[in-house]
Amino acid sequence: MIDDIRSACDEALAAVASAHLDVVDQLHAELLGKRSHLSGMKAKLGSLDAEERRVAGSALNQAMASVSAAIDERRAQAQRAALEARIDAERLDLTEAPPVGRRGHLHLVTQAWEQLEDVFVGLGFTVAEGPEVETDWYNFEALNMGEGHPARGEFDTLFVGRSDNELPGESGILLRTHTSPVQIRAMLAQEPPIHIVAPGRVFRRDTPDATHMPVFHQIEGLVVDRDITMADLAGTIEAFTRAFFGEEFTSRLRPSYFPFTEPSAEFDVRRPDGSWLELGGCGMVHPEVLRAGGLDPEQWSGFAFGFGIDRMAVMRHGVSDIRDMYVNDIRFIEQF
Ligand code: PHE
């Protein structure tokens, strides 16, 4: 009997060890259930005498306990294997690209910004800057747009309030709507001759679309000296156009209106294919603006221009939607 128990136990243990992991749950019934070989032996214990029954009974209990433990171990193994398989199946590859061979580079707008600076520095300008949070005076008043001037309405101004119950604009503090306030700051900061460009970020209350962003960039130019004329303006725009776009490009001025220049013009650039592109505004600095800058208009004259940097970047690279430049999608950015 003892030998039978031992061999039945060995058989059962071998069955557990070789059982496929997904049938582990059936092992218990098969090896220890009512119809199992070991249970069958238990039924036979009754026919043995007392001493034999005691010895065989305890051997049988031990055998069943060790088979049961082996089944539990096998089940734990099965669960671990299932978990690992699941982790493997659900693993996400979060590496965007191989880490080697990828180098970052300047953003499209920064590239255009720096190229513009380079060209203007080459033409004899120095680079100036002003704050992005401005006062009403610098952004409007000093630029010949006093309170109630209709042109103010064309700039969808974002106001910065000092308190929640203040009406928009009441504090006189705002996000600059153009880089033109740097004209005033430059005039107040230095004696003519002045030759500056001022690139920077500007803000307007605009809903983003393919050609507009509420935050964008402009570059302002200002020249003030004795006897500056419209011819100097046109010549500078032309020299810039050729230096920046190439010798095959030319420029033209078209009459326009800005409160801070008189006369005012739009300047366009002619592409080699003959098409014209509107680039920005310009004109002779208005006498009132010179006065706000602390200069006597009888002694000094000047010209100013301003245009969008984002537009330049978009034009240069044929980007059809200006918003693409600000999504920071690596697949877009990497193309430039
Ligand atoms: N500030 C003007 C604008 O934002 C552009 C401009 C600058 C026009 C300088 C004339 C002179 O539209």
Residues whose N, C-alpha, C, O or C-beta is under 5 A from the ligand:
A	BS01	LIG	T177 H178 S180 F258 T261 G281 C282 G283 A304 F305 G306
